[in-house]
Each structure stands twice: as structure tokens, then as C-alpha cells.
Amino acid sequence: MNPNDRPDRPLWSRADLEYGVRLALPVLPGLTAFGLAVGAAATAKGVSLLNSILMNVLVFAGASQLVALEVWPQRFTLGAIAGLAVVVATVNARILLITASLQPSFRGLPAWQVYPLLHITTDPAWLITMRAQREGGSPVSIFLGASVTFLAVWMAASTAGYLFGALTGDPHRFGLDLVMPIFFAAMLVPLWQGARKAFPWFAAGAVAVAVQQLFGGWYFVVAGAVAGCVFAGFTDDSD
């Protein structure tokens, strides 16, 4: 029997809320570095501190924020805005599947509780919740504990990164531009299910590198995502 289907299973649990906070702790160093990178990138692009804070509260999507700041146009035209929107939507497309997979955990919650939880969904919080779904406990409480912890650390780190970037002038010399690929590479570790399942990852990476070398710009983000989806479709052996 799926632990999520137990009728006596509570939706909210203080013990599981605290457990979610504890499970989040190992992720915090990487998340802090990521937040520093986003804040520093905002400084480099001339975004005000207030707008940087609002972006982190209202968007709260580190990968797409960093990509958006990297491709931030010098002059905003309809074409530049459309290109920026496509790249950001591609980076965030994974959230559609992530939030869909959370539906069993959030079953039974009213909409006014579900949608605020979806807003603070992150990759590491999702991984932690998937583990909770397999092991029992209260995934909703674990998700909330981990997510609120991530949000608090993200806001502190991104604000510090903004101020740090303003002081240093060139955050790239500290290697902050490497944070995103390192962070996502580390996130792949708990998802490893063997070489066959990982083949789409390598295909997506190879296509992305090839497109970047051939054409430059940020077309490689879309190309890599499409290639990964296509190869995943051919290698999926599930019923």
C-alpha cells in the first residue's frame, strides 16, 4: 500500500516540519553559493536592490533568474523580450513535471494552501518530498519545512550577493558564474538510476555544447532541452 494513501496519515505534523528543515541543511551551502551568484549578477546588470529583492520573492526560480540576468539585453525590444521569455520558459519547463508529481502529496489540501506551496517549489524541496512519499511521514509538512528554509536562505544569500557584487565590481573573477552548472550537476546525483536512464542527460549536454559552439548565444538551452526530451522518449521502457 502506498504510504500516501493511508487514511490515518496526517496532512500536517510538527515533527515532520522540523524533519524537513533538517533534510534541507545539507543543501544550504550550495544554495547559498547559488543565491550569491544571482545577487551578484543582478548588480552587474544594474538592477536596483529593491527590484532584486522583489524578483527573488515573486519569482523565486534561481536557475531561470540567473539565465535571465545573463541574457539581459542592453535595449529592450519585442524580439529581445520574446527571446528572453522563451529561454526562461524552457529552463522552468521542468517545474510542470515537478509540481505534477507533487499532486499525491498535496491531495486533500484546499486550493488556498496548495498554490502558495507551489510558488515556493524548488528542485531540492521536490527531491526531499519524493523521498518522504516513499518513506511515509507527512510530505506536506516536510515540503513546507524544507521550502521555507530554502526561501529564507535564498533571500539572505541573494541580498548578500547583490551587496557583495556591488563592492567587487566583477563577480565572475570569484567563479560565481560556475555555480549554476555545479549546483545542477550535484542535483543529478540522487536521480541516478543507471546508465540507460542517464543517457538523455548526456545527449542533452552534448547537443547543448555543440549548439553553443556552433551558434553561440542561448539557443543551446532550448536545443539541449528538446534533445533530452526526444532521447528520453526513445529510451523510456516504462509501461
C-alpha positions in Angstrom: 0.0 0.0 0.0 1.3 3.4 -0.9 2.1 5.4 2.3 0.4 8.4 0.8 -2.9 6.5 0.7 -3.0 5.7 4.4 -6.3 7.1 5.8 -4.8 7.8 9.2 -1.9 9.7 7.8 -1.9 13.4 9.0 -1.5 16.2 6.4 0.4 18.3 8.9 2.9 17.3 11.5 5.2 19.5 13.6 7.8 16.6 13.9 7.8 16.3 10.1 8.0 20.0 9.6 11.2 20.0 11.7 12.4 16.9 9.8 12.0 18.8 6.6 14.2 21.6 8.0 16.9 19.0 8.9 16.8 17.4 5.5 17.3 20.8 3.9 20.5 21.6 5.8 23.0 19.7 3.5 21.7 21.6 0.5 22.2 25.1 2.1 25.9 25.6 1.2 25.2 25.1 -2.5 22.0 27.1 -2.3 23.9 29.9 -0.6 26.5 30.0 -3.4 23.7 30.0 -6.0 22.0 32.9 -4.3 25.2 34.9 -4.1 25.7 34.3 -7.9 22.1 35.6 -8.7 22.6 38.6 -6.4 25.9 39.5 -8.0 24.5 39.1 -11.5 21.7 41.5 -10.6 24.3 44.0 -9.5 26.3 43.6 -12.7 23.2 44.2 -14.8 22.3 47.4 -13.0 19.1 46.1 -11.3 18.2 48.0 -8.2 18.4 46.4 -4.7 14.6 46.8 -4.3 13.9 45.2 -7.7 16.4 42.4 -6.9 14.6 41.6 -3.7 11.2 41.7 -5.4 12.4 39.4 -8.1 13.6 36.9 -5.6 10.4 37.0 -3.6 7.9 37.0 -6.5 9.9 34.8 -9.0 11.9 32.5 -6.7 13.3 30.4 -9.5 17.1 30.6 -9.2 18.1 28.9 -12.5 15.8 30.9 -14.7 16.7 34.1 -12.8 20.4 33.6 -13.4 19.9 32.7 -17.0 17.6 35.8 -17.5 20.3 38.0 -15.9 23.0 36.5 -18.1 21.0 37.3 -21.3 19.6 40.6 -20.0 19.5 42.8 -23.1 21.1 46.2 -23.3 18.0 47.5 -25.0 14.5 46.0 -24.6 12.8 45.3 -27.9 9.9 43.0 -28.6 12.4 40.5 -30.1 14.6 40.7 -27.0 11.7 40.2 -24.6 10.4 37.3 -26.7 13.8 35.6 -26.7 14.2 36.1 -23.0 10.8 34.7 -22.4 11.5 31.6 -24.4 14.8 30.9 -22.7 13.3 31.4 -19.2 10.2 29.2 -20.1 12.5 26.5 -21.3 14.6 26.5 -18.1 11.4 26.4 -16.0 9.5 23.8 -18.0 10.7 21.1 -15.6 8.5 22.7 -12.9 5.5 21.4 -14.8 6.5 17.8 -14.2 7.8 18.5 -10.7 4.6 20.1 -9.5 2.5 17.3 -11.2 4.5 14.7 -9.3 3.6 16.5 -6.0 -0.1 16.1 -6.5 -0.3 12.9 -4.4 1.4 14.7 -1.5 -0.9 17.7 -1.7 -4.1 15.7 -2.1 -6.7 16.8 0.4 -5.4 20.4 0.8 -7.6 23.3 -0.1 -6.5 25.5 -3.0 -5.6 28.4 -0.8 -2.9 26.2 0.8 -1.8 24.4 -2.4 -0.9 27.4 -4.6 1.3 29.2 -2.1 3.2 25.9 -1.6 3.6 25.6 -5.4 5.1 29.0 -5.6 7.9 28.1 -3.3 8.6 24.8 -5.1 12.3 24.1 -5.7 14.3 21.2 -7.1 15.8 20.2 -3.8 12.5 20.5 -1.9 10.9 18.3 -4.6 13.7 15.6 -4.1 13.2 15.7 -0.4 9.4 15.4 -0.7 9.8 12.4 -3.2 11.8 10.7 -0.5 9.1 11.4 2.0 6.4 10.0 -0.2 8.4 6.7 -0.4 9.2 6.5 3.3 5.9 7.7 4.8 5.5 10.6 7.2 3.8 13.8 6.2 5.2 15.0 2.8 3.3 18.3 3.1 5.0 19.2 6.4 8.4 18.0 5.2 8.0 20.0 2.0 7.0 23.2 3.9 9.8 22.8 6.4 12.4 22.4 3.6 10.9 25.0 1.3 10.7 27.8 3.9 14.3 27.1 5.0 15.4 27.4 1.3 13.4 30.6 0.8 14.9 32.2 3.9 18.5 31.3 3.0 17.9 32.2 -0.6 16.7 35.7 0.3 19.7 36.3 2.6 22.2 34.9 0.1 20.9 36.8 -2.9 20.8 40.1 -1.0 24.3 39.5 0.3 25.4 38.6 -3.3 23.9 41.9 -4.5 25.9 43.9 -2.0 29.0 41.8 -2.5 28.8 42.2 -6.2 28.5 46.0 -5.9 31.7 46.0 -3.8 33.8 43.7 -6.0 32.6 45.0 -9.4 33.4 41.8 -11.2 31.8 38.7 -9.5 33.0 36.4 -12.3 36.6 36.5 -11.1 35.4 34.7 -8.0 33.9 31.9 -10.1 30.3 32.7 -9.3 29.4 32.0 -13.0 30.2 28.3 -12.3 27.7 28.0 -9.5 24.7 27.0 -11.6 26.3 24.1 -13.6 27.9 22.8 -10.4 24.6 23.0 -8.5 22.6 21.2 -11.1 25.3 18.6 -11.6 25.1 17.9 -7.8 21.3 17.7 -8.0 21.5 14.9 -10.6 23.2 12.5 -8.1 20.1 11.4 -6.2 18.3 11.0 -9.5 20.8 8.5 -10.9 19.1 5.2 -11.9 21.7 3.7 -14.1 23.4 4.5 -17.4 20.4 3.8 -19.5 18.2 6.2 -17.7 21.0 8.8 -17.7 21.6 8.6 -21.5 19.1 11.5 -22.2 21.2 13.7 -19.8 24.4 13.1 -21.7 22.6 13.6 -25.1 21.1 16.9 -23.9 24.5 18.0 -22.7 26.3 17.0 -25.9 23.7 18.8 -28.1 23.8 21.9 -25.9 27.6 22.1 -26.1 27.5 21.6 -29.9 24.9 24.2 -30.5 26.7 26.7 -28.2 30.0 26.2 -30.0 28.3 26.5 -33.4 25.9 29.3 -32.9 26.7 31.0 -29.6 24.0 32.9 -27.7 21.5 30.9 -25.6 20.0 28.7 -28.3 21.7 25.8 -26.7 19.3 25.9 -23.7 16.3 25.2 -25.9 18.3 22.7 -28.1 19.5 20.7 -25.2 16.1 20.6 -23.6 14.5 19.3 -26.8 17.2 16.8 -27.4 16.9 15.4 -23.8 13.1 15.0 -24.2 13.5 13.2 -27.6 16.1 10.8 -26.3 14.1 10.2 -23.1 11.2 9.2 -25.2 13.2 6.6 -27.1 14.8 5.2 -24.0 11.8 5.1 -21.7 11.0 1.4 -21.1 8.2 2.0 -18.6 4.8 0.5 -19.1 
